[in-house]
Amino acid sequence: MSRFLRNSTALAIVAGALSATPAAAAKSVTIGLFGGNWGDAFTACIIEPFTAATGITVVPEIGTSTVNLSKVQQQAGAQVIDAFWMDGGVSEVGMAAGVLDHLDPASIPNIANLVPQALYSHEGQNLAVSTGYYAFGIAYNSDEVKTPPTSWADLWSADFANAVTFPAPANALGIPTVFFLSQVMNGGDFDATFKQLGELKAALFYDSSGAAANAFQTGEAVIGAFNSAPAWGLNDQGLPLQFVVPKEGAWGGDVRLHLVKGAPNKEAAEQFIDFALTPEASACLAAKLYLGPSVKGAEVPAEVAAKLPWAEGGSVDDLTMLDWWEINKQRADLVDRWNREVGN
């Protein structure tokens, strides 16, 4: 994406916010977000333009989905974080824990911009909004893997022994991937799935996408189960990494924004969430992270559209979305089985 287009996007976001957002009394708002290039993208696409438009300083609270949720749970009654991002799945854990506040369309009018799937409700309350979708499939180094993988079973090929990377349960995408593979490879048979995982000759069961990215960059791994967004980001940096959807399919997920119940700067947090739900912000995240837009009217260049999780011409309807509530019912048992039968 050109520097001119990036700057134009930021200016468009600022201009839209200036015309639509009144001045807020709060001087700052604390937002929980991911680190690394994800945090950089959220900062460039939303945080910096928001501050420029409103004068409200954003105090970042860097952490994974589970880490920041734990902070919010521990701080109940004396919250520090006002709003925060979580992955799908962990988001539902937060909903069940009762630490998230209702997202009122009267205070967050840009909720109306969302595609229908991007608003998440529980027990009659809107508790999360999507800020972009990804697909979870197979990434591989095309310099090292001459024949592109076509099946999840290819991860078990002897050609890739001790050069595979796969998410561990500590990663928000680990247990969902186990659940998904049990469905598409073994008809829901977890015994067969854990037997296969125990036989996987992995170089790394990774706790964070950054650890997986490092394994690809150093050559420790040449193939693995990975998120489409960071895979294409590494490709942009010059690593010959490609992303494919196996014949059995790839599962889709998203990153979501939440308002913390008892947020000390609730009004400013609502403004921030509203600001994130513009076509300009969604298009910016698509350009920087290849997240499929969750907002209607987001326009992206053809070269970006080709790397979205549903590819050019597709939509969120093309993703295989998981039943997070069912996964979370089984999460503790699946983590226990992993620790006993797969390990790290």
N, C-alpha and C positions, 0 to 999 in steps of 0.2 A: 504494500500500500504506500503511495507516495506521501512525502512529508506535507505537501499541499493539501491532500485529501484528509490526512490526519488532523491538520490544523483547522481545516474547514469544518470537520466533524465536531471538534471541540468548540469552535465558535458558534456553531449551530445549536449545540446543547446549551451553551451559556445564554445565547439570545432567547431561546425558548423559555428558559427558566426565568430570565429577567422579566419577560412579558407576562409570565403566568404565576410567579411565586412571590407572595408578599414578604416583606422583611420580617425576620424572626427575632424574638427577644433573646433566644439562647445564643451564647457566644461560641459554644462548641457542642459537638455531639460525638459520642464514642461508638465506633463501628467495628465489629468483629469481622475479620476477613482473612483469607488465606495468604500465605507468604509466596515468595518466588515470583515467577512471571505472572501468575494469576493475580496476586496482589498488585503487581505493577500495572496490569491491565485495568483492574477495578479503580486504581488510583487515577490513571490517565483518562479513562472514559467517564468516570462518575465523580470521584472524590474531588479532584482539582477543579473541574468545571462547576461543581456544586458550590464549592467555597468561593470561587470567583463570582458566581451569580448571587449568592446569598450573604456572603461575609461570615458564614458560620464555619469555624475551623473543625475539621474532622480529626479526631484522635483515633488512630488505628490500634486495634487490639488483634495482633497477629496470632493465628492458631489454626489448627485443623478443626473440622466440624465437631468432632468429639471433645476436643480440648476446650473450645469456647462454650460448648453446651455445658460442660462440667463447671466452668466458671460461672455461668449464668445460674445454674442450679445451686452452687455453693453460696452465691451472693443474694439469693432470694430474700427479699425484705430490705436489702441495702444494695440495690443494683448499681453497677458501674457502667456496664455495657448497655447501650440504648437500642441498637439493632445489630443483627449479624447475619452473615451468610452461613448456610449449611448445605451439604449435599442431600439429595433425596435419600430417604432411608433414615438418616440421622435426624432429618427434619421431623419425621413421624415420631421418633423417640421424644423429641422436644415437645411435640403436640401432646403426647400422652402424659408427659411430666407436668403439664400445666404451667409452664414458665413463659408461654408465648401469649401475646396480647392480640386482640381482634384488630384486623386491618379494615378500617372503616372507609368505604368508597367516598364518603363525604369529605374526609380529610385527605384521602389519597385518590383523587379523581382519575389519575392515569391508570388505575386498575381497569378502567374501561378499554384501554389500549391492548390488553393482554389477549392472546389466543385463549380459547376456552379451557384448554388443559393446564394453563399456567397459573391458575388460582386454586389454592388448596385449602379446603375447609375441613373442620373436624368438630362434631357436635354443634353444628349450626354457626360456627364462627370461622371467618377467613383468617388463617394463621400463617400462610406463606404465599409468596409470589415467586415465580420462576424468573431468573434473569438470563437464561440460556441453556440449551441442550447439548449433550455430547452423546457419542456412541462408544461402547466398550467392546472392542474386537481384538484383532491381532496386529501388532506393529512388528516390522522386521527391517533389518539393514539390507538394502538391495545390493550392496557390494559383496556381502557375505552370503546372502541367501539368493541364489540364482533363480530358483523356481519359486514364484510367489506361493505362499500357503493358501490353501482353499478350505481347510477344515480345522476345527479346534483340535482334532486328533493329531494334527501335524506338530503340535507342541511336544508330543511324545516321540517324535521321530528320533532314531539313533543319530541322525545327522546333527541334531541340535543338543545332544547330551551335554549337560553342564554349561549351556549357553542360553538357557531359557530364564525369563523373569515372569513372576506371577504375584498378584497382590496377596498379602497376608491379612489375617482378620483385623489387625490394627489399622489397616487402610479401610476407609469407608466403602471401598468398592470390592473388598475381598470376599466377604460372606455373600453378597449378592451374586458374585461371579460363580461361587460354588453352587448356589441355589439354581442359577441359570443353567450351568453345565449339567446339573443333575437332571434338569428337564429336557434339554435338547439332545443330550448324549445318552442318557440312561433311563428315560421315561419316568423321572422322579425318584429313582433308586439311589439313595444316598450311600448305601453300602458300596455299590459299584463305583460311585464317584470318588469316595474317599480312598478306595483301593487304588484308583488311577492316580489321584493326587499324591498318594504315598509313594508311587512309582515314578513320579515326574522328576527327572534329573535337572533340577533348577540350579542356576548359578545364584539366584537371589529370590527369596520371597520378600517382597518389598513392603515396608510400612508406609512409605510416602511416594508420590509420583516423582518427586525430586530424586529419590534414591534410584528409582527405575530409570529415570532420564540419565543419571550419572553412569549407570551400568551400560546403557546403550552407547554413551559417549566414550567410555573407556574401552569398549569392546568386550567387557565381561559378559554381556548378553548381546545376542544378535537377533533374537526373536522373543516375543512374549505377549501376554494378555495386557492390554494397555488402552488408555483413554485416547480417543481420536484427537482431542484438543491439544494436549502436550505433544502428541506424536507429530502433528503437522507443524507445531511450533519449533520442534527440533529440526524438522525438514527445512524450515525457513532459515535456521541458523547454519545450514550447510551440511548437516548430517544426512546421509542417504537413507533416511527412515521413511518407510511407506506404511500406510494403514489400509487394512482390508477387512471387509465384512465376510466372515466364513460362511460356507454354504448353509450351515445350521442357523445362521443369524448372529446378530450382535444385539446386546441389550442396550436400551437407552436410559439415560438419567439426566438430571439437571442440577443446577446450583440455584439456591433459593434465598431470598431475603426474608427476615423475620423481625417483628417488633417485640422487644422484651417487655413482659408484664412488669410494671413498676419502673419503667425507664425514667430516669431523672430528667431527661430532656425529650419527652414524648413528642411534642409538637415539631421540634427540629428533626427528630427521627422520622416522623411521618413525611416531612418535606423531603428528606433524603430518599426514602423509599419511592416517593412519587417521582422524584427526579430520575431515579434509575429506570423508570418504566416509560421512557420516551423512545420513539423510533431511532433517534440519533444515538442514544446511549446503547441501545441493543445492537445497532449496526456497528458501533465502535468495538464492542466486545466480540462481535463476529469477526471483525477484521483482525483483532489482536489475538484472539484465542480460538477462533473457528467454532465458537458456540453458536448453535442454531438459534436464531432470534425467537424470543418468546413474545415479542411485541409486534402487533400488526403494523404494516407500513414501513418496516425497517428495510432499507435498500442497501445491497452489498454488491461490489463488483463481481464479474463472472469468475475471476480467479479465486475469490473468496468462496463464492457459492459452490464451486466444485469440491471444496474441502469441508463443507458443512457435514454434520453427521448423517444427513439424508441426501447429500449430493445435490447438484443443481437441478431445479425443477421439483424437488421433493418438499416434504413438510414434516412436522412433528407426527402426523398421522402414520408416517412410514416407520417410526421407531417401535421396537418391541419394549414396552414399558412393563416394569415389574410390579408385583403386588407387595409393596413395602410392609404393609401391616402383617401379612402372612410371614414374610421373611423375618420380621422382628420378633414374631412369636417363637420362631425357631432359632433365633440368633445365638442365644446362650448355649444351647445344646450343640449347635454347629461349631461354635468357637471351641467348646470343650472337646469335640471330636477331632477338630483340627490339631489342637495341642497334643492330643494323645496319639493321633495316627499320621500326622504330617510333620508337625513341628516347624522350626525355622532353621 
